[in-house]
Amino acid sequence: MALRMSFNNILSAILGYTELSLDDVPPESQVWHNDSQEVLRAGMRGRDLVQHILRFSRHTEQSTSAD
């Protein structure tokens, strides 16, 4: 559980700072804007993956305790 929380904290910082940078980067700056969007998408995929792993581990724990 602690590892998941640490990973979520790291992802939260990445997502938060990327969102802040997108506010400062003008959309006309295609390279920076597109790169920032990619970082944001990757961070969201990472966040979703952590949630998927958590659901899987809970399911596994429940299955093991039922045996």
C-alpha positions in Angstrom: 0.0 0.0 0.0 2.8 2.4 0.8 4.4 1.9 -2.6 1.1 2.8 -4.3 0.8 5.9 -2.2 4.3 7.0 -3.0 3.7 6.4 -6.7 0.5 8.4 -6.6 2.3 11.3 -4.9 4.9 11.3 -7.6 2.2 11.2 -10.3 0.2 13.9 -8.6 3.3 16.2 -8.7 3.9 15.4 -12.4 0.3 16.0 -13.3 0.0 19.1 -11.3 3.1 20.8 -12.6 2.3 19.8 -16.1 -1.1 21.3 -15.8 0.4 24.5 -14.4 3.0 24.6 -17.3 0.2 24.2 -19.8 -1.4 27.4 -18.4 1.8 29.2 -19.0 2.7 27.8 -22.5 0.8 29.6 -25.3 -1.0 27.1 -27.6 0.9 28.7 -30.5 4.1 27.2 -29.1 3.3 23.9 -30.7 6.3 21.9 -29.6 6.1 22.8 -25.9 2.3 22.6 -25.9 2.3 19.2 -27.6 5.1 17.8 -25.4 3.3 19.0 -22.2 0.1 17.3 -23.4 2.0 14.1 -23.9 3.4 14.3 -20.4 -0.1 14.9 -19.1 -1.5 11.9 -21.0 1.3 9.6 -19.8 0.8 10.7 -16.2 -2.9 10.0 -16.5 -2.1 6.5 -17.9 0.2 5.9 -15.0 -2.5 7.0 -12.5 -5.0 4.7 -14.2 -2.5 1.8 -14.1 -2.0 2.3 -10.3 -5.7 2.2 -9.8 -5.9 -1.0 -11.9 -3.1 -2.6 -9.9 -4.8 -1.7 -6.7 -8.1 -3.2 -7.8 -6.3 -6.4 -8.9 -4.4 -6.7 -5.6 -7.6 -6.2 -3.6 -9.3 -8.9 -5.7 -6.3 -11.2 -5.2 -6.3 -10.6 -1.4 -10.0 -11.3 -1.2 -9.7 -14.5 -3.2 -6.8 -15.7 -1.0 -8.6 -14.9 2.2 -11.7 -16.8 1.0 -9.7 -20.0 0.5 
